[in-house]
Amino acid sequence: MNRQVEAIYERGVFRPLEPLTLAESQRVRLTISDAGTCGYSRDLDFLNWAKAEVAAMPHIPTLQEVQEVTSKIPGSLVEDFIAEREE
């Protein structure tokens, strides 16, 4: 069984913040992550990658340039979403 559980470390002991269905003296493996960052590491990795990609670009397009290019794409995203929901 794999499960993420938040806990507090007090006086050398981890105290889970919710009840656990474990047998007394059952061995488990803990992975320690700061609660402030544990759920966001993939997001931060992607954000750092995107920042590096933008920094390496020889020309960063303006919003107007992006709108000009995307306006030439046929169809509508809204229509695509509606069609997808109806399937």
C-alpha positions as a printed Julia matrix, in Angstrom:
87×3 Matrix{Float64}:
   0.0    0.0     0.0
   1.39   3.43   -0.96
  -0.17   6.51    0.54
   0.8   10.08    1.35
   0.05  11.2     4.88
   0.95  14.48    6.54
   2.58  14.23    9.93
   4.18  16.38   12.59
   7.6   15.58   13.99
   7.6   16.03   17.78
  10.21  14.9    20.3
  11.79  12.44   17.88
   8.5   10.84   16.79
   6.36  11.32   13.66
   2.7   11.89   14.58
   0.3   11.38   11.66
  -2.41  14.02   11.23
  -5.02  11.41   10.32
  -5.83   7.87   11.51
  -3.86   5.06    9.87
  -4.91   1.46    9.35
  -1.6   -0.12   10.34
  -0.89  -3.06   12.6
   0.92  -2.35   15.87
   4.7   -2.43   15.28
   4.19  -2.69   11.51
   7.25  -1.51    9.59
   6.76   1.24    7.01
   9.07   3.34    4.86
   8.88   7.12    5.2
   9.82   9.68    2.58
  10.36  13.09    4.13
   9.33  16.25    2.24
   8.55  19.73    3.47
   4.77  20.13    3.48
   5.21  23.5     1.76
   6.83  21.98   -1.33
   5.94  18.27   -1.43
   3.05  18.59   -3.89
   4.66  21.13   -6.16
   8.01  19.67   -7.2
   6.8   18.72  -10.7
   5.28  22.16  -11.16
   8.49  23.82  -10.03
  10.58  21.57  -12.29
   8.38  22.49  -15.27
   8.44  26.18  -14.39
  12.23  26.17  -14.13
  12.48  24.32  -17.45
  10.13  26.82  -19.12
  12.09  29.78  -17.73
  15.34  28.3   -19.07
  13.74  27.72  -22.48
  12.5   31.32  -22.66
  15.86  32.67  -21.5
  17.57  30.74  -24.31
  15.25  32.06  -27.04
  16.84  34.53  -29.44
  13.51  36.39  -29.77
  10.62  36.36  -27.32
   7.39  36.99  -29.25
   5.05  39.71  -28.1
   1.42  39.0   -27.25
   0.41  40.61  -30.55
   2.73  38.3   -32.51
   1.29  35.26  -30.76
  -2.27  36.41  -31.45
  -1.46  36.97  -35.13
  -0.07  33.45  -35.49
  -2.83  31.71  -33.52
  -5.59  33.62  -35.32
  -4.66  31.7   -38.49
  -5.46  28.33  -36.9
  -8.77  27.12  -38.37
 -11.67  26.22  -36.09
 -12.3   27.19  -32.51
 -11.04  25.75  -29.26
 -14.46  26.34  -27.74
 -16.05  24.26  -30.5
 -13.47  21.53  -29.93
 -14.24  21.44  -26.19
 -17.98  21.26  -26.83
 -17.54  18.47  -29.37
 -15.3   16.55  -26.98
 -17.86  16.77  -24.17
 -20.62  15.48  -26.44
 -18.65  12.34  -27.34
